Every structure is written in C-alpha cells, then in structure tokens.
Amino acid sequence: MPLTTPAPRHRLHHRTATYEGYQRDDGLFDIEGHLVDAKDGDFALLTGTRPAGHPIHDMWVRVTIDSEYVIRAIEAATIGMPYPGACNRIEAAYGKLVGANLVIGFRKALHDAMGGIRGCTHLTELLGYLPTAAVQTFAGLRREAEGDERPFQLDRCHALAITTDTVRTYYAKWYKSVA
C-alpha cells in the first residue's frame, strides 16, 4: 500500500470508476465510463434494502468524439439507482453536450448544462473525468509536437509548468526562466 498504515477501521462503501478508450473503424473514438457504488453491508433505502455488495449506483456513459475532442454523440445508461424510474429519466438530457469540446471548457459546459437539478450528480461526476481519459486514449496515436508546435501537455499540471526543471530537461525549447 503506497499510503501510510491507517488506524484500525472497517470499510463501509466501495466506489469504482473506470474509463476505457476505443478507436472506431469510422475514424471516431469512444470513451466509456462506468461508475459503481456499493455498500459492504445491507443498506436500507426508501425504495428497498440493497444487499451487501449490490450496486446502489451502476451507471455507464459512452461519449463519441472526433480527433479534435469534439463530442459527436453521447449515451448514458443507469442500470442501478436508488430511485428506479426517476434517476434514469435524465439520461437523454446529456445529449445537450453534443458539440462540446472535451479539452476546451468542457467542465464548465458540463456544469452549466447538467449541474445540480439539470442532471444526475453521479453521471455528471463520471463525465467530469472524460477529458483526461480522452487525452490518454490519444497518447501514442499522436507524435510529440515538432517544430514550432507547443506540446499539448505543457502548463496543464504542476510538473509540466513551463518554469519547471522537468520542462527545462525534457522540453528545453519551451522552458521559461522565472528570474
């Protein structure tokens, strides 16, 4: 375990969120996300008790994007939910995101279109990580920037700020001194 040894405890809840990226035969890309929440003990809901390990939330999204990260299609499916017949009514509303760009203003567009009562908290959270999953899907398909094209990843996290030793070492052309 990479973290320090915790105090004695017992787990109550388990959440998994997975993302998979696919290149389609038609030149587009699918990014699929899957979220599952489950309790380690029986869990009483107003809609009935969920046995230990049975999902309280089991939700999927598939976002189809082009090579410029523009959303061409989106599909959401709610398999497990606390309020059957209510939670899953919002799935089609996520179509509002078609045309949004995953790497240019997506999280704001997501919040504006689907935040709060306009969407499902869990589906919206699941979609929030799609930009990173999409960038990782394209990694290896795109060559490092050459010539005057600035590498995409610069200034997107603290390790790749253009003022860091990391950039000075690996992207010297783009390094900027803070002096």
N, C-alpha and C positions, 0 to 999 in steps of 0.2 A: 504494500500500500504506500503510495507516494506521500500521503499526509501523515501527520503525527498520530500516534495511538490515541484514540478518543477515550473519554470517560466511559465507564460501563453504561450500556444502553441497549435498547431493542428497537428494531425498525418497525414503523407504523405504516409507511407509504412507500410505493415504488413508482417512479415515472421513467419511461423510456421515450426518447425521441430519436428517430433515425431518419437519415436522408440518403437517397440514392440518386445518382445522376446517370442518364442514358442518352446516347446519341442515336437518333432515329434514322431510318433509311431515307426519309424525305429531306434530310438536312437540318431538321429542327432538333431540339433537345427537350427531354422530360426530366424534371426534378420532382421526385416523390418524397413526401414527408409522412411519417407515421408517428402518432403520439398515443401512448397507453398509460393510464393511471390506474393503479390497483392498490388495495389495502391488504395488509398482512393478516388481518383478522376480519371476521364478518363485519359488514358495515351497513348500518340501518339508514336507509333513505326514506323519504316520504312515499316514494314510488315502489318501495320494497327493499328487502335486505339483499345486499350483494355478498355472496360467499367470499371468503378469503381468496385472494388471487384472481377473482373475476373482475374484468375491467369495469371501472366506473366511467372512464373515457376511453374510447378506441376510435381514433379519427385519422383520416387519410386526406392528403391533398396531392394533386398532380398539377404541376404548372409546366406548360409547354412554352418554350422560349426560342427565339432565334439567336443567331450568333452575336447579336448586339445586346443581348439580355432583355429584349422586349417581350413581354408576355403576349403570346398569341392565343392561348386557351388556358382555362383553369377549371379544375374539377375538385369538389370537396365531397367527402362521404363520412358520415357519422354513424358508426356501427354500434358502439356502446356509448350510453349517455345517461345522465341522472334523470332526465325528463323526456322519455320517449314521446315522439310526436310533437315535441316543442323544440328541443335543441336542434334537431335535424332540419327544421324548416328554413334555416338561414343559408343552407349550402349554396343555392343558386345565386344568392346575392354577391358571392365572391367573384362572379363574372364582371363586376364593376372594375376589377383590377386589370382586365384585358387592355393592353396598350401601355401599361405602366412599365417602366424600366427597372429591373432588379438592382442595378448598381447606381442609378441616378435618382435619388429622392424616394426610393421605394418605401422605406419605413414610414416616412411622413404620409405618403399616399395611402399606405395600408391603414395607418391610424385614422386619417381623415375619412376614408371610405368605410372602414369596418370596425373602428374603435368603439368601445362602450356598447350601448344597446344596438348599434348598427350591425353588429356581428356576434360571433361566438368567441369568448375570451380564449378558449383553447385552440381553435383553428387559427385565430389571428396570431397567437403566440407561435404556433407551428410555422406559419408563413414568415414570421419575423426573421428566421434564420435561413430562409431560402437564398438570399443574396450570397452569403458565404458558401453555401453548398453549390451554387451555380458557378462561382469563381473556381472552386476546387474541381468541379466537373470539367471545366475548360482547361485547367492546368495540365500541361503535357500535350494538349492539342494545339496550343499557340506557342510560337517560339518567343524567347525573350526578346524584348524590344531591341531593335538595332538602329544604328544611325542616330537620328535626332528624335526618335520616338521615345518618350519617357516611359520607363517601366510602370505598368499599371499599379503595382503593389506599393510604390513609394508614397510615403505620407499617409498610409492607411492604418498604421499601428505604431506604437512607440518604438519598436525595434527597427522600423524602416523609415523613421523620420529622416529627412534629408540631412539633418545635422548630426547624425549618429556615426559612431565608428563603424557600425555594420554597413552603412551606405558608403562610407569612405573606403572600406575594404572591398566590397563586392560590386558597388555601382559608383565608382570614383567620379565618373563624368557628371553625376548628378549631386554629388556631395556639396553642401554649403556650410562654410565655417560660421560659427556663432560669434566669433571675435569681432 
